[in-house]
């Protein structure tokens, strides 16, 4: 059975942010991921991690754009100056929080220029922080219309072009199922690129146990592949209390 972690941006959301760390530890998690830990000073999140004995596996880039401008990001042509500024800020947080990986979001763009922009921006980040693991993740267009990285085949092409050892694939069973219709087949096809795994049922993005994905089979395939990383629960619980949604872990 894989080692399970909790995405505390989505799990334990019934609690204030800083209380979610203790709740995750009480529920048996030894590691967490946080989508956007930028609202508080990094030291506050660090204290919550340390005091509860938790490892931070992942956080997202960029920080939220509170000005209300175009969300854009790494595949957005002409956005290089903002991208580099934001990555520098993310890396300052990472110096304190020590995340296992940073997910660089592609943003909303289309076409060959967007692809080349994405590749170049990933190379820039990888070269600026060569000891930091970065990930890219395909997101389904039902949830994220016009998102550039919307297919696992495209992700493999991008990774091949980036050609940096510290840039890898973030596999999410929910998005894999929604994009390609077979999360297990996606795992088997692209597992050699995967450096981080997330799970959630499709199509409802709730806890495993509903929908077409056989998670017992998927977990067995992950184990059999030799993957040594964590499998992070990234879903919206169907229950009022997150703890009541964790039966799939037993």
C-alpha positions as CSV (number, residue, x, y, z in Angstrom):
1,X,0.0,0.0,0.0
2,X,1.4,3.5,-0.9
3,X,2.3,6.1,1.7
4,X,-0.7,8.5,1.9
5,X,-0.5,12.2,2.5
6,X,-3.1,14.9,2.8
7,X,-3.7,18.0,0.7
8,X,-4.8,20.4,3.5
9,X,-6.0,23.0,1.1
10,X,-8.9,20.6,0.3
11,X,-8.9,18.2,3.2
12,X,-9.8,19.5,6.7
13,X,-11.1,22.7,5.0
14,X,-13.8,22.8,7.7
15,X,-11.0,24.1,10.0
16,X,-9.0,27.3,10.0
17,X,-5.7,26.9,8.0
18,X,-3.3,26.6,10.9
19,X,-5.5,24.1,12.7
20,X,-5.5,21.7,9.7
21,X,-1.9,20.6,10.4
22,X,-2.8,19.1,13.8
23,X,-5.9,17.6,12.4
24,X,-4.0,15.9,9.6
25,X,-1.4,14.5,12.1
26,X,-4.2,13.2,14.3
27,X,-5.8,11.4,11.3
28,X,-2.5,9.6,10.8
29,X,-0.8,11.6,8.1
30,X,2.9,12.2,8.2
31,X,3.1,14.5,5.2
32,X,0.9,17.2,3.6
33,X,0.7,19.4,0.6
34,X,-0.5,22.9,0.4
35,X,-1.7,24.5,-2.9
36,X,-1.0,28.1,-2.1
37,X,0.8,28.8,1.2
38,X,1.3,32.5,0.5
39,X,-1.4,34.2,2.6
40,X,0.7,33.9,5.8
41,X,4.4,34.4,6.4
42,X,6.3,31.2,5.6
43,X,7.5,31.0,9.2
44,X,3.9,30.5,10.4
45,X,3.4,27.5,8.1
46,X,6.8,26.2,9.0
47,X,6.0,26.3,12.7
48,X,2.7,24.4,12.1
49,X,4.6,21.8,10.1
50,X,7.4,21.3,12.6
51,X,5.1,21.3,15.7
52,X,3.0,18.5,14.2
53,X,5.9,16.5,12.8
54,X,4.8,16.9,9.2
55,X,6.7,16.9,5.9
56,X,5.7,19.3,3.2
57,X,5.5,17.5,-0.1
58,X,4.2,20.1,-2.6
59,X,3.1,23.6,-3.1
60,X,2.0,25.4,-6.3
61,X,3.4,28.3,-8.2
62,X,2.5,31.1,-8.8
63,X,1.3,32.9,-5.8
64,X,-2.3,34.1,-6.2
65,X,-2.8,37.3,-8.2
66,X,-4.7,39.5,-5.8
67,X,-4.8,42.4,-8.3
68,X,-7.5,40.5,-10.3
69,X,-5.4,40.4,-13.4
70,X,-5.2,37.6,-15.9
71,X,-4.0,34.4,-14.0
72,X,-1.8,33.4,-16.9
73,X,1.5,31.9,-16.0
74,X,4.3,29.7,-17.4
75,X,2.8,29.1,-20.9
76,X,1.7,32.7,-21.3
77,X,3.7,34.4,-24.1
78,X,5.1,37.7,-23.1
79,X,4.8,37.0,-19.4
80,X,8.4,36.2,-18.7
81,X,9.2,39.1,-16.4
82,X,6.2,38.4,-14.2
83,X,6.9,34.6,-14.2
84,X,10.5,35.1,-13.1
85,X,9.5,37.5,-10.4
86,X,6.9,35.1,-9.1
87,X,9.3,32.1,-9.2
88,X,11.8,34.1,-7.1
89,X,9.1,34.7,-4.5
90,X,8.1,31.1,-4.5
91,X,11.7,30.0,-4.0
92,X,12.0,32.3,-1.0
93,X,9.1,30.5,0.5
94,X,10.7,27.2,-0.5
95,X,13.9,28.1,1.3
96,X,11.9,28.1,4.6
97,X,9.2,25.4,3.9
98,X,11.5,22.9,2.1
99,X,8.8,21.4,-0.1
100,X,9.6,18.2,-1.9
101,X,8.3,19.6,-5.1
102,X,6.9,22.8,-6.6
103,X,4.1,22.5,-9.2
104,X,4.6,25.1,-11.9
105,X,1.2,25.8,-13.4
106,X,1.0,26.2,-17.1
107,X,-1.9,28.7,-17.2
108,X,-4.2,29.6,-19.9
109,X,-2.9,29.8,-23.5
110,X,-2.8,27.8,-26.7
111,X,-0.6,27.1,-29.7
112,X,3.1,26.5,-30.5
113,X,4.3,29.8,-29.0
114,X,2.7,28.9,-25.7
115,X,4.4,25.5,-25.8
116,X,7.8,27.0,-26.5
117,X,7.2,29.6,-23.7
118,X,6.3,26.9,-21.3
119,X,9.4,24.9,-22.1
120,X,11.7,27.9,-21.8
121,X,10.2,29.0,-18.5
122,X,10.5,25.5,-17.0
123,X,14.1,25.4,-18.0
124,X,14.7,28.8,-16.4
125,X,13.2,27.6,-13.1
126,X,15.0,24.3,-13.2
127,X,18.4,26.0,-13.8
128,X,17.8,28.7,-11.2
129,X,17.1,26.1,-8.5
130,X,18.8,22.9,-9.6
131,X,18.3,21.1,-6.3
132,X,14.6,21.8,-6.2
133,X,12.2,19.3,-7.7
134,X,9.6,20.9,-10.0
135,X,6.4,19.3,-11.5
136,X,4.0,19.9,-14.3
137,X,0.4,18.5,-14.2
138,X,-2.2,18.2,-16.9
139,X,-5.6,19.6,-15.8
140,X,-8.9,18.7,-17.5
141,X,-10.6,21.4,-19.5
142,X,-14.0,20.8,-17.9
143,X,-12.6,22.2,-14.7
144,X,-10.0,24.5,-16.3
145,X,-11.2,25.7,-19.7
146,X,-8.4,26.8,-22.0
147,X,-5.7,25.4,-19.7
148,X,-2.6,24.9,-21.8
149,X,-1.4,21.6,-20.3
150,X,-4.6,19.5,-20.8
151,X,-3.2,16.1,-22.0
152,X,-0.7,13.6,-20.7
153,X,0.8,13.1,-24.1
154,X,1.5,16.8,-24.3
155,X,3.1,16.7,-20.8
156,X,5.5,14.0,-22.0
157,X,6.4,16.1,-25.0
158,X,7.1,19.1,-22.8
159,X,9.2,17.0,-20.4
160,X,11.3,15.6,-23.2
161,X,11.9,19.1,-24.6
162,X,12.7,20.6,-21.1
163,X,15.2,17.8,-20.5
164,X,16.0,18.7,-16.9
165,X,16.4,16.1,-14.2
166,X,14.5,18.2,-11.7
167,X,11.4,18.6,-13.7
168,X,8.9,15.7,-13.7
169,X,5.3,14.7,-14.0
170,X,2.6,15.2,-11.4
171,X,0.0,12.4,-11.9
172,X,-3.5,13.0,-10.6
173,X,-6.0,10.1,-10.8
174,X,-8.9,12.5,-11.0
175,X,-7.6,14.6,-13.9
176,X,-6.2,11.5,-15.6
177,X,-9.6,9.9,-15.6
178,X,-11.4,13.1,-16.7
179,X,-8.9,13.7,-19.5
180,X,-8.3,10.3,-20.9
181,X,-11.1,8.1,-19.5
182,X,-8.8,5.5,-17.9
183,X,-6.7,6.6,-14.9
184,X,-5.0,3.2,-14.6
185,X,-4.0,3.2,-18.3
186,X,-2.6,6.7,-17.9
187,X,-0.5,5.6,-14.9
188,X,0.8,2.6,-16.8
189,X,1.7,4.7,-19.9
190,X,3.4,7.6,-18.2
191,X,4.6,6.2,-14.8
192,X,8.3,6.5,-15.7
193,X,7.9,10.3,-15.8
194,X,6.0,10.6,-12.4
195,X,7.6,12.2,-9.4
196,X,4.4,13.0,-7.4
197,X,1.0,11.3,-7.2
198,X,-2.4,12.7,-6.2
199,X,-5.8,11.0,-6.0
200,X,-9.5,11.8,-6.1
201,X,-12.5,10.1,-7.5
202,X,-14.0,11.1,-10.8
203,X,-16.2,12.7,-11.8
204,X,-17.1,14.2,-8.4
205,X,-13.6,14.8,-7.1
206,X,-14.5,13.4,-3.7
207,X,-12.9,10.6,-1.8
208,X,-12.0,7.3,-3.5
209,X,-14.9,4.8,-3.5
210,X,-17.2,6.3,-6.1
211,X,-17.0,6.5,-9.9
212,X,-15.2,4.2,-12.4
213,X,-11.6,4.2,-11.0
214,X,-10.7,1.0,-9.1
215,X,-8.4,2.5,-6.5
216,X,-7.3,-0.9,-5.1
217,X,-6.1,-1.8,-8.6
218,X,-4.5,1.6,-9.0
219,X,-2.7,1.4,-5.6
220,X,-1.4,-2.1,-6.5
221,X,-0.1,-0.8,-9.8
222,X,1.6,2.1,-8.1
223,X,3.3,-0.3,-5.6
224,X,4.3,-2.7,-8.4
225,X,5.9,0.1,-10.4
226,X,8.5,0.8,-7.7
227,X,7.3,4.3,-7.1
228,X,8.8,5.4,-3.8
229,X,7.0,8.7,-3.3
230,X,3.8,9.7,-1.5
231,X,0.2,9.4,-2.8
232,X,-1.6,12.6,-1.7
233,X,-5.3,12.8,-1.2
234,X,-6.5,15.8,-3.1
235,X,-10.2,15.8,-3.1
236,X,-13.3,17.6,-1.6
237,X,-14.7,15.3,1.1
238,X,-18.4,14.3,0.7
239,X,-18.7,14.4,4.4
240,X,-18.9,17.3,6.8
241,X,-15.8,16.1,8.7
242,X,-12.8,15.1,6.7
243,X,-12.1,12.3,9.1
244,X,-15.3,10.6,8.1
245,X,-14.1,10.5,4.4
246,X,-10.9,8.5,5.1
247,X,-12.3,5.0,5.1
248,X,-10.6,4.3,1.8
249,X,-7.2,4.4,3.6
250,X,-8.0,1.2,5.7
